[in-house]
Amino acid sequence: MATVDVIKCCMDSIRQSLDYPIGYPDPPTNTNKISDEIRDAIIYLDAGCTESFEYVGAFSLFLELGAHAICSLEKMSPLDKVVDWNLTSGPAKKIVVITSRLLSDAHRYILRCLSAFQTLCSCAIFTCISETGHSAYPESPLGPDAYREYESLLVQDYEELARKFLMNSSHTGESILKESTPAEDEGWSQLTTSEEEPFNFSSVASAQNSYEDSVIDRTEDVRKKLKVSVHHFPLVLCPFSPRFFVLPSEGSVAEAYLSAEHDNSISFGLPPISTGTTADGEDVPPGATLTAQFLYHLAAKMDLKFEIFSLGDVSKTVGKLLTDMSSLYDVGRRKRSAGLLLIDRTLDLLTPCCHGDSLVDQMFSSLPHRERMASLSQSKSSQSQVKLGPAYLQRSPLTVQIPLNNFLREDTSSSYNFQLVESVEAFLRGWNSRDSTSQMVELVNFSTKLSGEMSSQDFQSDLCGSFVSTENFHGTPYLEAILERRTKDGAVLIKKWLQESLRRENISLNAKIRPGYASKSDLQTMVKALAKSQSLLAKNKGIIQLAAAALSALDESHSAKWDAFSSAEKILNVNAGDTSQSLAAQISDLINKSALVSSQGNNKMDAQPGLLTLQDALLLTVVGYILAGENFPSSGTVGPFSWQEEHFMKEAIVDAIVENPTVAKLKFLKGLTQDLEANFNRKSEEKKENLSNTESIDFDDDDWGSWGDEDSGKDKRKEQVYDDMQLKLELRDRVDNLFKFFHKLSSLKKNVSFREWSQALSKFNDDPYSNKGLLYKVLSRVLDKHEVPGLEYHSSTVGRLFKSGFGRFGLGQAKPSLADHDVILVFVVGGINGVEVREAQEALSESNRPEVELILGGTTFLTPKDMFELLLGDYCCV
């Protein structure tokens, strides 16, 4: 039987037909081959799809299928229409738009693409959101027949835009090349006249009484000439390996909120605290609905029939939605059986908050990420919010920028930059030889601007690599291999790959490479040797990019802080096994030390690596409270600590914020940060004045004249003292609310299922230094065929019928077990990190069940920084 491969499934879905079986629920209104649409078309990808296809490695496949070019939807340029990677003749008459967003969010950019092409005859739009997903999402204006509705709406808006442009051109009597405008006219402003246009918008009737008829004729021509079709393409995901994937950070599924604002919510981007109840109707968060839709179509594409199990309230809601969608369709169909385990991220917040032993986690934390696109959905989110939560979450992009400039020769960069600028200018001049003078001037100015802005240093800094999961190193998926190893083991494996590459290229090193341990200097020497020429760089780019990412993670500026975090977390873990007093004292000590670092941040101390700031201390406080909730659930009346222990922690945070308010721009301080900064600046100036006054105590005769003004000075000081007291009281109130949030985090494991977990999983808690995450513990018990407390099985319609109706006649079915399946998909609703992927593989290896195919997935890839933003940033429910 064929193995399950997420990457292969994505690639096959691009090649194969979009036709669905008869009776398939929620089928697309238009069935077609995506490969047919791609041929001879310009492909526009939004940010989420670009991220997805980068990890899938689909760009080469698009060109293989005959695409003219692959361009960014948000950064559409008039130059896109002249780029042709396949050297086909004639202008592009087709565009294909693939989006990971709702059609309503991508509409502005799609319309701009349509308006920029004069010879366009066909526009095929592929979205990963199904029609049911569009109709269920609260921000979408489309109904159950979403695709046909959008086709007609897009053509209407296109006609309206054409009519508006034609009428404006008729009034002015000329065709203009305008600067881009911020409204929907952006695309039309780039239109120029051409003999090959099927409908010439810029030619208008000379007579005033006939130009309106001409406008009507030409807008009707738009409808006849342009064919618009909308299709469903569900497999938009980011596979790190054939068996591990997450969703694109800028796609609608990952950006949809998972929790409404209520008592059990901790963050809009995380499921709420589990209480044993599931949401129904309007209470279902959009993130749960879209996640269920995605998993349903993923199973259909992979030809799997899921037996669904869930842990957590949102996971139960997703499981219920999945069961309702698939129960009727699965009757009588022969599909491979698989187990689906849904887990709420909120059941284990400790693992993603901690800095675990994972090279991939360190890479994603140390490397700079691509900037998010300024999408229309984000502007909507900033302008208005849904009553129960934000319209969209802004996840951290998955596309990292691996610095390669340190490994390239500096002497070639300047000449290469000069040749690049010359080539661009020559290309622009050749292309514009028969165009209007105004556009020629504009584009030549562009090349001049390019040559002026791109110095050799800037060019080098822009040379960045990225992760591609299908970029194999002689048959070995290197990213998959690194995911399954700890930091030191992963670095040693990269060193081994580099040595094999050097051997293959017959490159000898002058430096001596020590066996075993992979040091930073060894890796850097080998990478520079492999990248000394362009041919070697192109041939070995996969391992070079991975090694450069490892070097960035192992650099002292990043590794020192990671190690400091890890040490502090271990200390908190040990203290949590002692008493609540020792744990509270350790948290207070961390806060006080961070306050010292912040207060001396303008001195040399801020250059020292490994120092923890106030934000770092707050994240460690979150870790401490979660540990306290597990170990001391009844120490305090409200929280896990006594009133006195919490008082010391609160005062430490208040003092730290007062000493340096600029380092703590957090949500719980919203509206108070400016007052704190003003107070801090005033006190700093007073200290400087007092210092200068003490240095010069010379009295002049004129000074005695102002001796009576001391009373007014006292009044002013009293007002300042009063203002300081008011500000500090307000700050204490905010800190009190923050600690109420900490109490909520400490109560995560107080419900019935977690009390059962504390007994069932006691064997994992012997060694405080080897604590495993929830995913490891669940999989270990599942694969050993032990009962998992709180695990709910979602029976299908037929299963419920056998259980309730035929069971009385002895025809009932036994409850399925997740361990009975050879294929198990574990999806963490809210996100997953690299440590959990490694621990899941460890659980599988320890189970002695090599026949099990384990697939891991999550809403997003989480780092400790992401958890800080979710729990203490703009999306927390403080």
N, C-alpha and C positions, 0 to 999 in steps of 0.2 A: 504494500500500500504506500502511496506517495506521501512523503513527509510534508508537513505544513510549513510554508515559507511565505511570510507576509510580503517581502520584496517581490518575489516572483508573481504573487497574486496581483500586486499593483501593476507590474509591467504587462502581465497578460490582459488585465482589464483595459489597458490602453489599446492593445492590439485587437482584442476580440470585439464582437458585436455587443451593442447595448440592448439587444432584444431580451425580453424577460418571458418566462413561461406563462402559459395561460392560467389564469386564476391567481397570479402573483399579486399580493396586496400592495396598494400604492404604487402601481407601475408608472413609469414616465409616460407622458402624453405623446412624446416623439421617440421612436426607436430608430437607431441608426448606428453605423459604425463610427466610432470616434476617429479611427485611422483614416476613414474616407474624408471626414471633415478636415483633418489636419493637412492632408495632401494639398500642396500649393497654397497654403494659408499662412498668414502671420498669426502667431500664437501670442496672446496676452495673458499673463499670469498675475494674479494679485499676490500680495506679500505672503499669505498663508500657503498658497499653491507653490510659489517659488521655494519656500522653505521645505515643503513636502517633497517636491520633485528633485530638489537638490540632494536630499537624503536617499531617495529612491534611485537616483541616477538616471532619470528619465529624459534629460535634455538630449543626449545622443540618440535616443529612440525617436524623439520628435523629429530630429533632422533626418534620421533614417526613413521615417514615414513620409518625408517630402515637404516638411514645413519650410517656408521661406526664412523665417526668423523667429526668435523667442524673445519677447519684450516684457517690460514691466507695465502692468495695467495702471498703477498709480502714477508712474513717471512716463507716461506716453509722450513721445516726441514726434514731430513731423518727419524726422530722419528715419523713423522706423520703416517707412514704406519703400525706401530705396535699399535697405539692407537685404541681401539675399545670399544666405549661406550655401544654398544648393545651386547657385548660378543658373536659375531658370530664367526664361525670357519673359518679358512683359511685366506690367505692373500687377501688384497683388489685387485680386478681386474678391478674396475671402479673408475674413478674420475669424479666429476662434478664441473665445474668452473662457478661461477656466478660473472659477472663483471658489474660495472656501467660505464665502460670506453669504448672507441673505441677499437675494436679488435686489431688494430695496436699498441695501447699503452699497452695492456695487453699481447701482444705476447711473450715478453721476459720471463715473469713469467709463462705463460702457458707451454712454451717449457721446462722450468726448471722442472716443475712438471712432465711432461711426461718422462723426462730423469731420474728421481729419482726412478721410479717404475719398478721393473724387471718383475712383473707378470701382467702388465697392458694390458687389451684387449679393453677397451672402454673409450672414453673421450667425454663427453657431455659438451658443452660450451653454457651458456646462457648470453646474453648481453641485456642491456636495450636500446641500440641504434639500431634502425631499419635499414634495408638495405638502405632505402631512406636517413636516417640520415647519414649513412656512406658515401654514394656517394656524399652528399651535403656538407660535412664538408671539408674545404680546406686542413686540415692536414692529412686526411685519404687517403691512396693509393688505397682503394677498390672502386669498381664501383657499378652499380645498383644491380648486382647479388653478393652482398658482402659476404654472408654466404658461398655459394659454392666456391667462389674464396678463401676465407680464409681456408676452409677445405683442399683444395688441397695445398695451400701454407704452411700450418702447417705440413702436412704430408711430403712435400718435405724438409722442414727445419729439421724435425725430422730425416728423412733418412740421410740427409747430416751430421747432428750431430752424428748419429750412425756410419756412414762411417768414419768420422774423428776420432772418439774414437777408432774404431776397428783397423784402420791403425796405430794409435799411439801405441796401445797395442801390435800390431803385431811386430812393430819395437823394442819395449822394451822387448817383450817376457814375460811379466808378467802383472798381474792385480794389480792395485795400488789403495790404498785409499788416495787420494790427499786432500790437503787443498782446500777450495772453491776458485774458480778463478773468476775474475771480468767480464769475457766475457760470451758468450753464453754457455760455457762449464761447468757452475756452477753445473747443475744437474748431468751431466755425471761423474763428479769427485766423486760423492757419491755412484756410482754403485759398488756392490760387487757380488761375485759369489754366486749362490744358485741353489740347485737341482730343484727348482720349476720354474725356468725361462723358459718361452716359447721359448726364443731365447737367447743363451748364448753369450754375446758380448766378454767376456774375454777369451774364448777358441779360439785359432787361429791355423792355420796349421803350423806345424813345418818347413816345407820346404818353402824356400824363394819364389820359383816360383809359389806357390799355394795359398799364403795368400790373394792375391787380388781377386781371384775367391771366396774364403771363405767370404771375406768382401761383395762382391756383393750378394752372396746367403743370407747372414744374413740381409742385408738391404732390400732385397726383402721380407724377412720374416716379417720385420717390417710392411710393407704395408698390408700384408695379415692378420696379427694378430691384428693390431690396427684399431679400428673403431672410426672415429672422426665425430662428428655432431655438428652443430651450430644452436641455436634456439634463438627466441626473447622472452624475459621476461621483459615487459615494466614497471611493477609496482615496481620500486625500488625508494622508497620515505621514508621520515622520518615523521611518524605521531605522533604529540604530543598528539593528541586526535582523536577520531573517525571523527572529522570534522575540523581538522586543521593539515596541513602538510607543510613541506618544502622539497627541494631536497637535497640529500646527498652532503656534502661539497666537497668531493673528487671524485664526479662523473663528467663525461664529460659535462653534461647539465649545472650544476652549474659553472663549470670552464670555459666554453666557453665565450668569450668576447661579450658584448652586444652593444658596440659602437666602431666604427673605429675612428681614430684620425683625426678630422676635426674641423672647427670653433665652432660647436655647442656641441662638446663632452666635458664632464667634468670628466669622468672616464671610463676606459675600462670595469669596472664591473657594470656600471649603464647605462641606456638608455640616449641618448643625449637629449638636450633641444628640446622640441617640437616646430616645425615650421609649422605644418600642412601638411607636405609632407611625403610620405612613401617611403621606399627603395625598389628597384627592382633588380632582377638578382644578380650580384656579389656584389652589395652594401648591401645586406641583411647580417647582422652579424650572425655568426654561432650560437650564443646563442638564437637568435630569431627562427632560423630553428629548433634547437633541442627542444626548449620549445614547439613549435607548434606540433612537433611529439609526445612529451610526453603527452600533453593534449589530442591529438587526440586518442591515445591508451588508456588513462585513461578513456575517455568517453566510448570507446568501451567495456572496461572491466566492467564498472559500468552500462552498458546498458542504457546510456543517449544520448539524441539527443540535442546538444547545439544550442541555439539561441545566437549568439555571438555579444557582445557589447564591445567597446574599448574606452579608454581615453589615448592619447599619441601616438607618432609616431611609436615607436617600438611595442606597443600593437596593433596598427592598422595593422602593418606588420604581426604580429603573427595571428591576426584575419583573415587576408586575406589568409594566408597560410592554416589555419584551414578550412576556407570555401572552398577553392579549393580542399582540400583533402577529405572532407566529403560530399560535395553536391551530387555527383552521387550515393554514397553508401547509403545515408540515404533515397533515394527515395523508397517508398513502404515498408519500414521496420517499424514495430511497436515498438517504443522505448519510454521510458519516457522522456518527454520534460523538459529541464532545461535551465536556463539562465547562460551564462558565461560572466562575467565582467572582462576584462583585463585592468589593470591600470599600467602606467609607474611609477616606483619609483621616477623618477626625478620630477614628478609633486608635490611631497611633500617630500623634503629633511629634513624639519625641525623636523618632528616627530621622525625619527630614530636617528637624531643627539642629541636630547634632552634626559635628564635623567628623564623619566616619572615615574608615580606612578604604578609600576608593579613589583611584587615579582619575577616573572619568569625572567624579564629582569635583575634584580639585581643578581639573582642566576647565570645566564650565564655570567655576567660581572665579578663576584667575584671568581667563581670557576676556577681552572686550567683546561685547555683543553688538550685532547690527542694530542701528537705530530703528525704532518703530516707524512705520509709514504714518503720515498724518492723514488718517482715513476719515471719511465722513462719519462713520459710526462713533469714533472717539469724540468728534465735535458734538455729536448728539448727546453723548454721555456727559460731557462737561456742561452742556447748556441745560439739560433737563434730566432728571432721574425718575425712575419708576418709583411708585409709592413704596414698594416693599424692598427695593434694592437698586443698585446702579444698573443702567441699561447694558453696559459692557464693562468687562474687566480688561485691564491692560497687562497681559502676561509678558514676561521677559522673553525676547526673541530667542529661538533655538539656534539661529545662525551665529556662530562665533567667528571672530576674525583672528586667525592664527598669524602672528607676526613672522614674516619671512625675510624682512629687510636685513636682519643681522647676519644672514647666511649668504647674501648675494654680494658680488664684488662691487665695490664703490666706483671703480674706474670705468665700468661699462654703463653705469646708470645714467651718467650725464649725456653720453653720446646717444644712448638709446632713447632718452627723453627728447633730445633734439631731433632724431630721426622720426620719432612718433609725431611730433608737432608738424614737421615738414610734410609727412605723409597725410596727416589730417587736412592740412591746408590745400595740398595738391588735389586730394580727393574732393574737397568742397568746391574748388575752382572748376575741376572737370565736370562735376555733376551739374553745376549752375551755369554752364556755358551758354545755354539758350534760354535761361530764365530771366525774370525781371531784374533790373538793376538794384532795386531796393532790397530784394531778398538776398541777392549776391553780397551786398554790403553787410547785411546783418550776419550772414553765415561766415564771411571772412573775418568780421569782427569777433565772432565766436572763436575762430582759430587763433586770432591774436591774443584774445583773453586767455585761451588755454595755454599758449606759450608763455604768457606773462605770469600766470598763476602756478604753473607746474615747474617748480624748481626741482633739481635732482633729489634734494632731501625730501620734498613732499612726495615725489614719485615713489621713492623707496618706502616711505611710511605707508603708502596706500597699497603696497604689495602684500596682500593677506591671503592665507589659505583658509580652508574650511573642511569640516568633516563630511565625508561621503561614505555611506555604509556599504555601497557596492564596490568601492575602490579596493580591490583585493590585492594582497601582496603574495603573488604566485599561488593563488588558490585559497589563501587564508583570509577570511574576513577579519581584518585586524581590529576593527572597532568592537566586534563581538568578542574577540579574545581578550581585549583589555577590560571589557565590562565584567568579566568573570574573575578578575584578579585584584588583589590588594595593591596598594601604591608601589611598594618596593618590587613585588613580583612583576607588576606591569612594566615598570622601568627596565627591569632586567630583560623582559621579553622584547621590548623595543630595541635594547642594545643588541640582542641576538639577531634581530632582523636587520639592523644596520650593518652588523659585521658580515652577514651573508650577502648583502647588497654590495659591499665593498669587495668581497671576494669575487663575486660574479663580474664586477666591472674591472677587476685586476688593478685596484687602487691600493697602494701601500701608504701607511701613515707614518709620519716621522715620530709622533708621540707614542708612548707606550700605554696601551690600554690594559688596565688591571682586570683580571678575571673575576667573575662573580658580580659584586656590587656595581650598579650603574650610577656613576657620579655625573654631575652636571657637566664637568669639563670633558669627560669622555664622550658623552652624547653630542656636545657642541662640536668637538673636533671631527667626529664622524659625519655629522650633518653637513658641515662646511666642505668636507672632502667630496661628498656626494652631490653638492650643489655648485661645484666650481665651474660647470659649463651648462649652457641652456639645454643641451641634449640630455645630459645626466639628470638635470632637474626635472625635465619633462618625463623621463623614463621612470624615475623613482619618486615622483611627486607624492604618492600616497604615504610612504613611510617617512618621507621628509616632513610632511605636514604634521603627521602624528608625533614625530620626535620633537618638532618645534613646539607643539602644544604641551608635551610633557615637560620640556625645558621651562616653559612659562609657569607651569604648575609647581615645579621643583625650585624655582627661583626664590631666594631668601625673602624678597619683598612680599611674596605671597605665602610661601610655606611656613615662615615664622609665625605669622598670625594664625594660620590654620592649626599649627601645632599648639599655640597658646590656647586657642579655643578648645582643642581636644583635651589638653591637660586640665583646663578648668572644668570641663564636663566630667572627666573622670573623678576629679576631686569632689564635685557635687554628688556624683553617683555613690562614692564611698561614704560621704557624710549622710546621704539619704538612708544608708543602712545602719546608721548610728542613732542619733536623736534629732528631733526637730530643732533644738537649740543650736546644735553644731551646724546644721544645714542653713538655718537663718543667719548665723554669724558669718558663714562663708559667703552667702549672697551679699550681705552688707559690706563685707570686705572687698568683693569684686566691684561693687558700685563706688565705694570710696576710692579705690585705686583708679577707676576710670575717670572719676572727677579730678584726680590729681593730674592725669594725663591731659584732660581737656583744658584745665586751667593753665597748664604750661605748654599748650599746643603751639603757641607762637614762638617758642624757643626751640632748642635743638632736639628736644624729646620727640617731637612729631616726626622726625626723620628716622627714628629707631624702629626697626620692624618688630612685630610681635606684641605691640602695645594695644590694649583693648580700650575702645572708646565707650562713651555712655550708651550708644546704641547697642554695642556689643554686650555690655553689661545687662541691658534690658532683655536681650535675647537669652542670655544665660539665666536671668531671673525667670523667664518663661520656662526654661528647662528645669530650674529648681522647683518651681511650683508644680509642674507635672509630676516630678519625682516625689515631691511631698504628698501629692494626692494619692500616689500609689502606695506610699509607705506609712504615712500618718493621716489617714482619712478622718480621724476624729480628734485631732490634737486641739484645735481651736473651736470656738463656738460657731464661727462662720466658715473660716478657712482652715488650712492645715496647720497654721502657726498661731501662737498666742497673741494677744493684743500687744504686749510689750515687744515681742520679736518683730511683729509687723511694723510697729511704730519706728523702730530703729531703721528698718529698710526704707520706709516712707521718707523719713527725715534725710536719709542719705541721698535719695533721688531728688528731693526738693533742693538740697544744698548743691548737688551736682548741676542741676538745671540753672539755678541762680548764678553759679560761678561762670557758666558758659552756655547761654541759651541758644547760641547758633548751632550747636552740635545736635540738638534734639528737636528738629522740625517734624514733630509727630502729630498724628491725628488728634490725640487727646489734649494737645496744646494748641489746637487750631483756634485762632482769634486772640491768643494770648502771647504769641511769639514776639510780635512787634513791641508790646509793652515790656516784655522781659529784656529784649535787646536794648531798648531805650534806657531802662533802668541800669543795665550793665554798663552801657556807654557813659551814663551820667556819673556812676560811681568811679569809673576809671578816670574820668576827667578830674573828679574831686581828689582822687589819690595823687594825681600828677600835680594839682595845684597845691595841695598840702605839702607835698615833697619839695616843691620849689619854694614855698614860704618858709619851711624850716631851714632851707639852705641859706636864705638871705633874711636876716632878722634886723636889718638896719632900719631905724625909725627916722623919718624926716619930721620937721615941724608941721608939714602939711598933713601928715598922717593923724595927728591929734585932733584935727577938725572932724574926722569921721568916727570919733570914738563913740558918739551917741547913737550911731546906726546899728549897734550890736543887737538892740531889741528887735529891729526889723529882720536882722539875719536869723535870730532865734525863731521868729515866727515862720520864716521860710523853711528852716530846718525841721520845724514841727510838721509843717505840711508835707515835706518830703518823707519824714518818718511815717506819717499817716498813710501816704500813698504806698510806701514800701510794705507796710503791714497789710493793706488791702490787697496788694498784688500777691503777697505771700499767702494770704488766706485763700485767694482764688486759685493759686497754684496748688495748695494743699487739697482743695476740693477736687481739682482735676486728677491729682495723684490718688486720692481716695477712690475715684471712679475707675482709675487704672487697676487698682488692687481688687476691686470688685470683678473686673475682667479676669484677673489672675485667679480669683476664687472659682470662677467658672471653669477655667482650664484645669484647676486641681480637682474638680468634681467630675471629670470625664469618665472616671472608672468607678463611680459609686452606684451605678445601676445594677440590676440583678445579673445580667450577662457577664459583667466584668467581675463581679464577686465570684461567679463560677470560673471565670478565666484564672483568677488568682490561685485557685486550688488546682485546676487542671494543668496549668503551666508552671507549677512550682519547680519542676525539674530543671527549668531554664534559668532560674534565678540564684543558683548556687554561687557563681563567680560574678562579682559586680563588674569586672573588666571585660567579660565576654557576653554582655547582654545582647540578645538578638532582637530584631524588630518583629512586629506582629506578623508580617508576611511569612517570615521563616517559621514562626511557631505554628501558624495555621497550616501551612503546607506540610510541615513535619507530621502533624497529627492526621491530616487528610491522607497522606501517602502511607502512613502506618495503619490506616483504617481505624483510627480512634475517633470518638465523638468530638465534635467541635461545638462548644457552648455558644448558643445564640445563632447558629447557622440555620438559615431558613431555606427550604426547598420550594421552588415555585412550580407547582404541578400544572400541566397543560390541561386544556378543556377535556381531552380524552382521558387523561389521568384522573381528573376529578370525577368524571363519569364512572370510571371503573371503581373508584374509591367509594363514591356515595351510592351509586345505583346497583352495579353488579357485585359489589363487595358482599352484599348480604347472601348472594348465591355461591360464595366461595370463589368468585372470579376476580377478586381484587388483586392489584399489583403491589409488590413490595416497594417501599420507599427507595428510590435510587440513591446510590452513594457516589460522591464526587470521585472517589478513588477507583471506581469501576471503569473509568474512561481512560483510553490511551492518549487522548488529546485533552489538555486542560488549559483554558484561557483564563488568566487572572487579570482583572481590570480594576485598578484603584481609582475610584471616583474622587477627584481632587488633585491627583498627581502622584508621582513616584520618583525615587532617586536611584543613583547608581549602587549604593550600598544594598538596597533591597533587591536589586537585580542579582547581585553577587550572592547574597544570602539565600535567595530562592534557588539558585543553581546548586548551592551547597546542600540545601534540604533535599533536592532531587538526587544528588549524588549519594547522600547518606541513606536514602531510602532503598537502595539496591533495586530500583525499578527502571532499568535503562530503556524499556519500551515506551515509557511515558514521554510524550512531546509537550513540553511546557512553553506556553506563549505568555508573555507579560505585556501589559499595556497600562496606560494611565492618561489622565486628562492633560497633563503637562509634565515636563521634567523639572523637578524641584531642587533648588539649592538652599542652603541656610539663609542666604540673602532674600530669596523669594519668600521663604517662610516669615522672615521679618516683615516684609511688605504686606503679607496677608494678615498677620496677627497684630502688627503695631503700625502699619501704614494706612493708606487711604481707604482700604477695603475691610478694615477690622470693624467689629461691632462693639467698640468701647462705649 
